[in-house]
């Protein structure tokens, strides 16, 4: 069992634990003090519930209420947020209650947003069940929903009271979902730690042992925590985790509107390759390193080419990105393997040129 902690250096200092281990759900009552809450309310989805809902219920010290949402990104919409609020009211969830998000990134995002807004904020914990959520979305306090066809455009910064990661859940993931998580793991190495990048790309994702995965997940959380602790609301260096996301989010949003649906990590893989081409074009990154990243992602089993979407539509989605300021598209780009740089503005001409060759 690994126990990490994240300490926020904000006006109201706060620290919360991150547990990473195997068979953690069964012993969750020994890791977190549930007795201080008046009610427990689980938010999960139709895919996760058959595997882990009963196991979690049995491990908790008190009776729980719950809501089960549809699976997938389509559940991260305002109509499902409304259903959560309605169910909370029906179950008489009060300000001393605890929300438990059991699922992947969609559940963590919408569940955290529901917790942050219900009665002006109630406590919540994340139990991420996908590798992607375990290394990215469950830590850092970003909560959100999609709205008006724009991914993650409405949300809050609201930190969990704990993150509890059980690597046993990875065993039930389809291979595509495992690769989906490795896109973010590789990203963490690329923006911060070349040695970590070399480690996580040293063999196929399916070839890592459970013990190795625990170490990998823990290290990814440490890397992300380093940025979150000093920049909770993404006004500075936390922006570095957005590498690959400016183009990646646009591709992902368009894919969800088409028959070429991409998972988040797949879109970010494509985004990293495309944004590396921009970095080469402006003289920031060497062509050798850009090609190394592309080949590494290909060897991992991730996509690297932009689907056949109109360039104008991609750019329109990019212009709606919440990271932009004054209508200027804002990038985090790679300078070298293990070093990212924030606040890079690029002309639309270069963006179009890059998209046309990606």
N, C-alpha and C positions, 0 to 999 in steps of 0.2 A: 504493500500500500504506500503510495506517495501522497504526502500532504503538502500542498503549496499554499501560499496566501497572496492575496492582492491587496495592497494598501494604497488608497487614493489620496493624493496630496492636493486636496481641494479645500474650500473654505470650511467644510465639515469633514474632517478626516474620518475615513471609514475603512475597515479591513474585513475581508471575508475569506473563508477557506475554499480551496479547490482540492477535492479528493480524487485520486486516480488509482484504480486497482481492479481486481477481479472479484466477482461475486459480492459486489458492494451493495447492490440493492437489498439483498437479504439481511444485511446488517446495518441498514441505514439509520435505525433508531439509536445505534451506538455512536454515530458520527455527528448527529445534529439534534438539538434540543427541541423536539416537537411539542413538549408539554406546556410551553409558554403561550401556545396559540389556542384560541377559542374553537376554531374550526379548521379543517384541512380540505382543500379543494383541488382536485387533480384535473389538469387539462392534457388530453392526449389525442391520438388519432386512430383511425380504423385499422391501420397497418400495425401500429405498435401495441395497441390494446390487447390483442390475443396473446402476444408474447409476454408482456411485462406488467399489465395492469393488476392482475390478481396477485402476482408475486409482490408488487409494491404494497397493495392493500394489506396483505398478510404481515408485511414487515413493519407497518406503521402502528403506533400505539393507540390509535383512536379510530373511530369510524370516519369515513371520508365521503364527501360528495364529489361528483365528477361530471365532466362533459367530454364526449368523444366527437371530434371533428372529422370531416373527410380528409383523406391523405393528399398531400401534394401542395404545390404553390398556390393553387386556386383557392385554398382555404385561408390564405393570408389577405383576405378582403374585408371590407367594413361590415358586410352582412354577417360574417361569422364572428367578428368582434362584438357585434350587437347581441348575437346569440349567447356569447360567453357572459356578457353583462347581465342579460336576462336570467340566465341560469344561476348566476351568483345571487341575484336578488331573490329568486325563488328558493334558494337554499339558505337564505338569511346569512350570507357571508358578511361579516362585519370588519371593522378596521383592525381588529386583533386576530384576524384569520391569516392563514398562510396558503398561497397559491403554489402548487407543485406542477411544473412543466415537465411532462414525461414524453419525450419524442425528439424529433430532429429539429433542424433550424427553423422551420415554419412554426412549430409549436412554441419554441423558445422565443421567437420574435413576437408573435401575436399574444402569447400568454404573458410575456413580460410587459407588453403594451397595455393589456387588460389590467394587470396588477398595478401599473404605474398611474392609471387614470381612474380606477374604481375607488370611490370615496377619497379621492385625492392621493391615493397611494397605499397599497397594502404590501406586506412582505411577500417575496417569492423565492423559490429555489429552482434551479435547473437540473434535470437529470437527462442529459443529452444521450440519445440512443444511436445516432449516426456518427461516423468518424468526422465528418465535416463539422457537425455541431460541437463535437468534443474538442476540436482544435481551433474553432473560430467563433461561432455565433453564441455559444453559451457563456462566454466570458467577456466582460468589458462594458456591459450595461446598455448596449444599443438595443432598443425595442422598436418595432415598426410594423407597418402594414403597407401593402401596395394600394395605389389609388389612381384612378383615371388612366390606367395603362402604364403608370410609371412605378418602377420597382422601388420599394422602401422610401417613398417620398414623405410619408407621414409617420412620425415616431417621437420617442423621447429618449433621454439618457436617464436610466433608472437601474441601479445596481442590484443584483441578486443578493440574498443573504448567504448563499452557499452554492457551489457547483459540485455535483457528485457524479463522477464518471466511472461507469462500470464497463470495462473492456469486453466483458462477456457478450454485450449487445452487438459487438462487431461481427460475431460468429453468424448472426442471422441476417447480415447484410448481403444483398446481391453484389457480385463482383463490381458492377458499374458504380454502386454507391461507395465501395471501398476506394476506388480510383478517384471518385468525386472528392473525398476527403484529402487524398494525397496531393491534389492540386494546391490546396491551401498550405499543407505541410511544406511542400517544395517552395511555395511562395515565401514562407517564413525564413527559410534558409537563404533564399535569393536576396531578401531585403536586409538581412541582419547578420547571418552567420554562415560563412562558406563551409566551415567544417561540418556543420549540421546539414547543409545542402548535400555535401559529399556522402554523408552517412545515409540520408533518407533516399538517395538515388543509387545506392550501392548494389541494390538488388530489387527484384520485382516486389510490389506491395504485398502480394500474397505470400511471399517467402519470409517475411518477418515473423518471428515468434511472438507469442503473447507478451512475454517479458520485454522484448524489444519494443513492441507497440506501446507498452506502458511508459517506457523511457521517452519514446518519440512524442507521445501525446503530452507528457509532462513538459518536455523541452519547448514544444510549440506554445504551450500556455505560459511558460516563463517569458518567452520572447514577446508574446502579445502583452503580457502583464507589464513588462518594462515600459511600453509605450503608453498603456492606459493609465498607469499609476501617476505619471507626470503630466498627462494631457487627457483628462477624462472626457472632455467634450469636443475633442478633435479640432482644437484651434491651432495646433502646431504639429509636433512630430508624430502624433498618432495617425496623421494622414498617410504615413508611410505604408500602413497595412492596406491602403487602397490601390497598391500596385496591381495592374491588370484589370482593375474594376471599372475604369472609365469606359473603355471599349467593351469590356466583358459584360457589364450590366446592360448596356444597350443591346448587345447580341442576345443576352438571355431574355430580355423583355420581348424582343421581336420573335424569338423562337417560341415563346409561350403563346404568341398570337398566331402561330403557324402550325404546320404539321411536323416541323423539325425541332421539337421541344428539346432543349438542352438542360442538363442539371447545372447547378450553380458552379461547381468546380470545373466542369467542362467548358463553360463560358469563360471562366477566369483563365483557364489554360490558353484558350484562343486569344483572350485579351492580353495576356502577358507577352505572347509571341508578337502580336500586332504592335503593342506599345514598345517592345524592344526595337522594332523596325523604325519607329519614330525616334527613339533614343539614338539609334545609329545615324539617322538622317540629320539630326541636329548636332552630331559630333560628341554625344555624351557617352555612348557605349560602343565598344569595339564590335565589328562584324563577327569576329571569332567567338566572343562571349554570347552574342545573340544567337548564333548558330548552335552553340553548345546547349543553351537553354531549350531551343526548339527540339533538338535531337533527344534531349533528356526527357522532355514531356512526351514525345512520340514513343520512346522506349518504355515509358511508364504505362502507356496505353491510353493516353489522353489526346483529344483532338487538338489540332493546331491551326486549322484553316477556317476562315470565316465562311459560314454558309452563304448561299446565294441570295443575300438580302440587298435591296437597293441601297446604295451609299447614302443617298439623301435621307432615307429613313433611319439609318444608323446614326448619322450626325444629328438628326432631330431628337432622337432619344438621348444622345450624349449631351445635348444642350439643356435637357431637362434634369440632368444630374445635380443632386443637391450639393455636390462639392464645388460647383462653379460659383464664380462671383462676377456680378456685373455682366452676365452673358458670355464671359470668357471661359472656355473649356480648360479645366485645371487637371493636370496629370501628376501622378507620382511615377517616376521612371527609374530605371536601373542605371547605375553608373558603372558598376562592376558586380561580379558574383559576390554577394554578401553586403552590398551597399546600395541602398535606394536613396533617392532624393525627392523632396516634395516641392509643390508649388511651381511646376513647370508649365508654362503657357506655350502653346504651339499654334502656328498659323493654320487656318482651315485648309489652305493649299497643301500643306504637308500632310495633314490628316487625310485628306481625300487621296493623295498620292499613295499613302500607306495602305488605306483600305482597298484601293484598287489592285494592289499587288499582294494582298493577304488572303 
